[in-house]
Structure formats: C-alpha cells, structure tokens
Amino acid sequence: MEGCPCCVSDTDKEKIHSKQLRDLTEEDLSRYAFKAMTTWGDIDDFKHYLPRIFELLATTDFIVDTFVVLGKLQYGKWQEWADKERRAITHFLLAWWSDQTKHKSYFDKEAFTEIYKLTGDIEQLLNRWTVSIKDNSFSNFVDLVYNYYNDLTGKKTEFRELDNASIEKLIKWIKDNSKHLETGFFHFADKDSELAEKISTTQYIYEHT
C-alpha cells in the first residue's frame, strides 16, 4: 500500500501489516485512520481496514477524532459505493449511535452531528434514542438539554451542521421527552445529588428558554 514518504514511515507501514486485521489495535491503526486515502493508500485499501476501524471507534477510546474517521467516508465518496456497502455502513452508524445513547454518560455531539451528516435523517437518530432512567440514555438527554438547548432554540452555531427543519424536529423531540426530567429528579434525589442538581438546572433551562 503506497504512502507519501514524507508522511508515512516504514514503521507506520509495518504496524498495519504486523497482524491479522481483527487483531490490529488502536495504536496500529491510528496513523493510517488519519492518513487514509489522502496520503496513504486508496479507496480499496480503506474499505479493507474500515470494519476494524469502526470496531475500534465503537468499543474503545479511539485516539483519532470521530469527525476525522467519518469524514473519510465523505472524502471517499461512500454514497457512490455498492449498495451492500452503503447499507452496511448505515446499519453500523445507527446501531453505534443507539449503543452510545445507552452507555455513554454524556451527549456526544460530535458523533451525533457526524452521523447525521452521513445519514441525512435526524429522525433515524432520534427514533433510536429511547430515554430511560434505567440506563445512560437519561443522562445523555439531560446533558443535551443542559449544554445545548439554548443554542438550539436560538439557532446558534453549535448546531450549524443541522438544517432548520432538523433543529425543529430535535426541539420537538426534547419537548416530548421533557417529562423525564421531573421523574429523573425524584429518582436520583437521594441516589446521586450531583446529578439531581444538574437535572434541576436543566429543568429550569428548559422551562425558561
């Protein structure tokens, strides 16, 4: 796999050929994930490594930023790939997002907006985010409203990746799920005082914005 000699060293090349694909680690693939197609390899090479890169992105604290990895799809014009390849990518992105809403303790705006940019349908993301105090989907929801509701309602630049129609759908989804704030506050009042305080502040932000 050819690479720019100024950007890709022999050591870099050795790393990605040192093991079977499924055994490559974050350290092995991080350099390639950053340089793929621009200065190292072509689209076919990227397709070969993409499943393992996706797996690392979804299951580890991958050191390459999400916007860089997913931006490679845009660079590689993935919407022109074979149907089964596009379906596989879309299926992964939506399944990964659904998993994030349940297991991350905060709203990952970068993942949300980058997946939205690739799929182009905010309803698919919102339909896969079921808010429940039984898992981190509720903490995600609180974090979204706490940090971004003012920006959303004011059409500020924090969500410049979303068009106005998508912003309105997101605001409506927040409104439909706002009932969880009061329920969550009483649930966590004597279990997690820090979270309960954040919920209270979030409720205020929602009601007074």
Contacts in CASP RR format, 6 or more apart in sequence:
PFRMAT RR
TARGET T0000
AUTHOR 0000-0000-0000
METHOD contacts of the structure
MODEL  1
MEGCPCCVSDTDKEKIHSKQLRDLTEEDLSRYAFKAMTTWGDIDDFKHYL
PRIFELLATTDFIVDTFVVLGKLQYGKWQEWADKERRAITHFLLAWWSDQ
TKHKSYFDKEAFTEIYKLTGDIEQLLNRWTVSIKDNSFSNFVDLVYNYYN
DLTGKKTEFRELDNASIEKLIKWIKDNSKHLETGFFHFADKDSELAEKIS
TTQYIYEHT
1 13 0 8 1.000
1 16 0 8 1.000
1 40 0 8 1.000
1 41 0 8 1.000
1 45 0 8 1.000
2 40 0 8 1.000
2 41 0 8 1.000
3 13 0 8 1.000
3 35 0 8 1.000
3 39 0 8 1.000
3 40 0 8 1.000
3 41 0 8 1.000
4 35 0 8 1.000
4 39 0 8 1.000
4 40 0 8 1.000
7 35 0 8 1.000
7 39 0 8 1.000
7 40 0 8 1.000
8 31 0 8 1.000
8 35 0 8 1.000
8 39 0 8 1.000
8 40 0 8 1.000
12 31 0 8 1.000
12 32 0 8 1.000
12 40 0 8 1.000
15 24 0 8 1.000
15 27 0 8 1.000
15 28 0 8 1.000
15 29 0 8 1.000
15 31 0 8 1.000
15 32 0 8 1.000
16 24 0 8 1.000
16 28 0 8 1.000
16 29 0 8 1.000
16 32 0 8 1.000
16 49 0 8 1.000
18 24 0 8 1.000
18 28 0 8 1.000
19 28 0 8 1.000
21 48 0 8 1.000
21 49 0 8 1.000
21 51 0 8 1.000
21 52 0 8 1.000
22 52 0 8 1.000
24 49 0 8 1.000
24 52 0 8 1.000
25 56 0 8 1.000
26 56 0 8 1.000
26 60 0 8 1.000
26 62 0 8 1.000
26 63 0 8 1.000
29 49 0 8 1.000
29 52 0 8 1.000
29 53 0 8 1.000
29 56 0 8 1.000
30 62 0 8 1.000
30 63 0 8 1.000
30 64 0 8 1.000
32 40 0 8 1.000
32 49 0 8 1.000
33 49 0 8 1.000
33 53 0 8 1.000
33 62 0 8 1.000
33 64 0 8 1.000
33 68 0 8 1.000
33 69 0 8 1.000
33 72 0 8 1.000
34 64 0 8 1.000
34 68 0 8 1.000
36 45 0 8 1.000
36 46 0 8 1.000
36 49 0 8 1.000
36 72 0 8 1.000
37 43 0 8 1.000
37 45 0 8 1.000
37 46 0 8 1.000
37 72 0 8 1.000
37 75 0 8 1.000
37 76 0 8 1.000
38 75 0 8 1.000
43 76 0 8 1.000
46 72 0 8 1.000
46 76 0 8 1.000
47 81 0 8 1.000
47 85 0 8 1.000
53 62 0 8 1.000
53 69 0 8 1.000
54 92 0 8 1.000
54 96 0 8 1.000
56 62 0 8 1.000
57 66 0 8 1.000
57 69 0 8 1.000
57 96 0 8 1.000
58 92 0 8 1.000
58 96 0 8 1.000
58 99 0 8 1.000
62 69 0 8 1.000
65 110 0 8 1.000
66 108 0 8 1.000
66 110 0 8 1.000
66 111 0 8 1.000
66 114 0 8 1.000
67 110 0 8 1.000
67 114 0 8 1.000
70 93 0 8 1.000
70 114 0 8 1.000
70 115 0 8 1.000
70 117 0 8 1.000
70 118 0 8 1.000
71 114 0 8 1.000
73 89 0 8 1.000
73 118 0 8 1.000
74 117 0 8 1.000
74 118 0 8 1.000
78 85 0 8 1.000
78 86 0 8 1.000
78 89 0 8 1.000
78 118 0 8 1.000
79 86 0 8 1.000
81 89 0 8 1.000
89 118 0 8 1.000
90 118 0 8 1.000
90 119 0 8 1.000
93 115 0 8 1.000
93 118 0 8 1.000
93 119 0 8 1.000
94 115 0 8 1.000
94 119 0 8 1.000
94 124 0 8 1.000
94 125 0 8 1.000
94 128 0 8 1.000
96 111 0 8 1.000
96 115 0 8 1.000
97 111 0 8 1.000
97 112 0 8 1.000
97 115 0 8 1.000
97 125 0 8 1.000
97 128 0 8 1.000
97 129 0 8 1.000
98 128 0 8 1.000
98 129 0 8 1.000
100 108 0 8 1.000
100 111 0 8 1.000
100 140 0 8 1.000
101 128 0 8 1.000
101 129 0 8 1.000
101 130 0 8 1.000
101 136 0 8 1.000
101 137 0 8 1.000
101 140 0 8 1.000
102 135 0 8 1.000
102 136 0 8 1.000
102 137 0 8 1.000
103 135 0 8 1.000
103 136 0 8 1.000
104 136 0 8 1.000
104 140 0 8 1.000
105 136 0 8 1.000
105 139 0 8 1.000
105 140 0 8 1.000
105 143 0 8 1.000
106 139 0 8 1.000
106 140 0 8 1.000
106 143 0 8 1.000
107 140 0 8 1.000
107 141 0 8 1.000
107 143 0 8 1.000
107 144 0 8 1.000
107 147 0 8 1.000
107 148 0 8 1.000
109 147 0 8 1.000
109 148 0 8 1.000
109 158 0 8 1.000
112 125 0 8 1.000
113 159 0 8 1.000
113 161 0 8 1.000
113 162 0 8 1.000
115 125 0 8 1.000
116 122 0 8 1.000
116 125 0 8 1.000
116 161 0 8 1.000
116 162 0 8 1.000
116 166 0 8 1.000
117 161 0 8 1.000
119 125 0 8 1.000
122 162 0 8 1.000
122 166 0 8 1.000
122 169 0 8 1.000
122 170 0 8 1.000
123 169 0 8 1.000
126 169 0 8 1.000
126 170 0 8 1.000
126 173 0 8 1.000
129 137 0 8 1.000
129 140 0 8 1.000
129 141 0 8 1.000
130 137 0 8 1.000
131 137 0 8 1.000
131 138 0 8 1.000
131 140 0 8 1.000
131 141 0 8 1.000
131 177 0 8 1.000
131 180 0 8 1.000
132 138 0 8 1.000
133 180 0 8 1.000
133 183 0 8 1.000
133 184 0 8 1.000
133 187 0 8 1.000
133 188 0 8 1.000
138 180 0 8 1.000
138 184 0 8 1.000
139 195 0 8 1.000
141 174 0 8 1.000
141 177 0 8 1.000
141 180 0 8 1.000
142 181 0 8 1.000
142 195 0 8 1.000
142 198 0 8 1.000
142 199 0 8 1.000
142 202 0 8 1.000
144 174 0 8 1.000
145 174 0 8 1.000
145 178 0 8 1.000
145 181 0 8 1.000
145 202 0 8 1.000
145 205 0 8 1.000
145 206 0 8 1.000
146 198 0 8 1.000
146 201 0 8 1.000
146 202 0 8 1.000
146 205 0 8 1.000
148 158 0 8 1.000
148 159 0 8 1.000
149 174 0 8 1.000
149 202 0 8 1.000
149 205 0 8 1.000
149 206 0 8 1.000
149 209 0 8 1.000
150 156 0 8 1.000
150 205 0 8 1.000
150 209 0 8 1.000
151 157 0 8 1.000
151 158 0 8 1.000
151 159 0 8 1.000
152 158 0 8 1.000
152 159 0 8 1.000
152 167 0 8 1.000
152 170 0 8 1.000
152 171 0 8 1.000
152 174 0 8 1.000
153 171 0 8 1.000
153 209 0 8 1.000
155 164 0 8 1.000
155 167 0 8 1.000
159 167 0 8 1.000
159 170 0 8 1.000
162 170 0 8 1.000
174 206 0 8 1.000
178 206 0 8 1.000
181 199 0 8 1.000
181 202 0 8 1.000
181 203 0 8 1.000
181 206 0 8 1.000
182 203 0 8 1.000
184 199 0 8 1.000
185 196 0 8 1.000
185 199 0 8 1.000
185 200 0 8 1.000
185 203 0 8 1.000
188 195 0 8 1.000
188 196 0 8 1.000
188 199 0 8 1.000
189 196 0 8 1.000
END
